[in-house]
Structures are given as C-alpha cells and as structure tokens.
C-alpha cells in the first residue's frame, strides 16, 4: 500500500477487520482520513466500501452479527472503547444515505429535529431555532429553494432537494465528520453536480468521507481516494490510498490501474 | 491470454488512433526525406508540390486531435488511458511541427538563387537520415510501449548537433569569403536549423513514450547545452 495522507487526521482506522458472523467483510485496513477534505472510497461491488464507511460511526453495530477488530481513533480516542456511547459517536460523525430519507414532516421540522436531538436550546447569545434552521438550509444550499414553503412536507421536494435536506438535517446536529454512502446515485446529473458542489463547500467546516460507485464523481469531488478490492478470501482490503489526482492519472498498484481503466478481471 | 474486457470498444478506438498516428508519422517522414532530396537536387517542381502537401499533414493531425477530444469527452479515460491520449495529443503536435520543417525546407529550395554547396547538401542529407531513423525508432517505441527503447534514442541527437555545428561553421566561412553566396549560405543554415530542431522534437516524442508508460514527466535531453556556446 502506498503512502497515505497524515497531516491533520480527522479520523484514523488502525488495522481494522469487520465481520458479519463468521464472514470477514473487510480485513486489516489502516487509513488516516484528512481533516477538511473529501476522501472517496471506491471499489467493485461487494468489496466492503459501505461496511468500512459504517465502521467510522459504529453504524454496523445496528446489525447484531457485526463485529470489529482493531481501533478507530477520533479526537484522541478509540470510538469502540467500552466507555464510549455509540449515539454520541453518531452525533459527531453523521451519515447521509444513498436514498434520501427525510422524515415525513415539514422541511422546517426535519432540520429542527437534528438540532433538538443535539440539545439545541435558543437563548441569549445563541441563535433562535428559526435562525438555526435557516443557517443549516443555507449551508446545504437549499434555503433559496424552500424559504417560502418551510411548512411543506419534506417528501414533497425533488430527490436532489430531499438529499440536500438530509444534509441540512445532518449539519444541524453539528457533526465534525459527514459520511456519505452513494449520496447522488439516485439523482439526475444536475442534482448530482449540486451535491458535489455542496460537498466542496462543506469541507470548509467538516470532513467528508464518501463511498461512490461513480469513479468520475470520486475524481471530481475528492481530495484523496482509497481503492478497496476483494481479496481471494472475499474480504475487502485497501489496495491503494493517496491524492485523487495521482490515483486517477498515475496509480501505483496494477489492480488500481485495472479498476480505474475499466479492465478489471 | 484472452479475457473479456469491458473496454473492448474503447480499446478498438485506441488502436485505431495509434494506427493513425503511425500514418501521420510516415507522411511526415516522407515529407522530410523528399524535401531534403529536392533541396540537394534543386528540384523546384518537387519542392513546390511538397510545400503544398503540408496542408494534408495538418488536416490529418486535426482529425486525430478531434478523435482524441471525442474520446476524452465520451469515455472519460483514467490512468494509463488518459496518459495515452494526452501522449498522442503531444506526439501529433510534434509530428505536425516536423512537417512544418519539411515545408520550410521546400520553401528554401524555391528561394535559393544558386545551387548551394555539394558538401553542405551532403551534411543536410546525413542530418535528415539520422533524425528520421530517430523518428522511426521513437514511433516504434510508442507503439510497443518500450520505455527502454525511447530512452536510448536522445543520445543520437548529439550526432545531429555536431553536423549542424559543422555546417554552420562552413557556411559562415562561405559568407565571409564570397559575398555573392551569402544568401544561399544563409538559407542552407536555416535548412540545417530545421533538421536540428526535428531531432529535438523526436526527443519530445521519446519523453511522451516514457510518460505514457510510467507517468514520469521529465526531459530526456542530453546536458550539453552550455558547452556548445564555448565551442
């Protein structure tokens, strides 16, 4: 495996392996994710990309048979240490899913919900809930499109708008890292570009890890790219990890070259 | 080993592009060869026709460039594929410029007001021969992805440079001794300069072969630039 970014770590996987029951889905992955950057995880179907992504905020645990070996370090702490509350981890490390999943509530309440679960209380020196909802919708590049219909149901929005609403809801919780699992695969090209543009803006404040099947998207949107591949035992391994511009023009590992040029297997 | 490739159509496009680069290369090679022959025989009819044929080389180059742009836009190549297409874009530019040198030599044939020096003509022929062998080898290295072969070509440029310097000195001598021949000596110096530049452009092609196959972007020139000045 080639050199990886390490300047300002946002989160760091240390020799992690992930199991579903007896099946090892991902093995021996070490990678440091850089702060305020977009890191893309690419690789063929079934190579463990989403499993790896979900490990970064303990989302796999929602499946009873899932188990992790190794450590994930975030702000100087192993997030899998027994004393760590997974719900708190998920507040700090939010997630946006493939299919937009707004609550069947108003646009306003979708965002306010995120703020409330984070214990948001308005008062002296803090913004009002209205201001905070506006702030989050602006950050998610959605405000101008919904400001006159905040009481409408979130599900009445288009797919791309729904996805940006989910991003606004995630931002409302004030996470440090946003995990995105194929965030644009259900969207048309223009809505996709809007999400990608938004990601570039969001990294001023957050770090983003995105799983994508779309290599052009990874190339467009990310600063670093990690290529995962299935080993002979079908466990996902990290083949190559480095700056995106290098990975897509001068990959070092022949498996990366074969994958990105579409001459795989 | 034959294996199903999900990129078969794209691979066929790339192969066709490669063939077209070779066709362009051989057109350029013929243009240089014939323009130097026309110059040494003072064959104005041939020179005039060669002068106009350059247009055809330019058109072929634009056609290849256009195909490269279409492939970039429609296939979104990555890794070696994008380096390969970028390499072709650079190589066809170099080939087209070599074609321009041939055109320049044809123009010189039309402008010459005497038969020139047989000795100079012979030096020009030798320069062209060495340069064209370099060109042929560079294009072979390109099609066979042979990095070692590409790296082995640039040192041959030294022989071209030596001949150029030799011709240069000889033409200065002619100019000093016979004012009536200043014009033609000057033209022959220009012809030699064109052939010297041709060999330099072949080195650029060699650099692209290395880049396409290794991702390494570096000059392959032999470091003799400044010593030439103290000659």
Boltz contact constraints between the chains, C-beta under 6 A:
constraints:
  - contact:
      token1: [A, 216]
      token2: [B, 76]
      max_distance: 6.0
  - contact:
      token1: [A, 248]
      token2: [B, 78]
      max_distance: 6.0
  - contact:
      token1: [A, 250]
      token2: [B, 215]
      max_distance: 6.0
  - contact:
      token1: [A, 251]
      token2: [B, 79]
      max_distance: 6.0
  - contact:
      token1: [A, 257]
      token2: [B, 79]
      max_distance: 6.0
  - contact:
      token1: [A, 260]
      token2: [B, 78]
      max_distance: 6.0
  - contact:
      token1: [A, 260]
      token2: [B, 79]
      max_distance: 6.0
  - contact:
      token1: [A, 261]
      token2: [B, 78]
      max_distance: 6.0
  - contact:
      token1: [A, 261]
      token2: [B, 79]
      max_distance: 6.0
  - contact:
      token1: [A, 261]
      token2: [B, 81]
      max_distance: 6.0
  - contact:
      token1: [A, 262]
      token2: [B, 6]
      max_distance: 6.0
  - contact:
      token1: [A, 262]
      token2: [B, 7]
      max_distance: 6.0
  - contact:
      token1: [A, 263]
      token2: [B, 5]
      max_distance: 6.0
  - contact:
      token1: [A, 263]
      token2: [B, 7]
      max_distance: 6.0
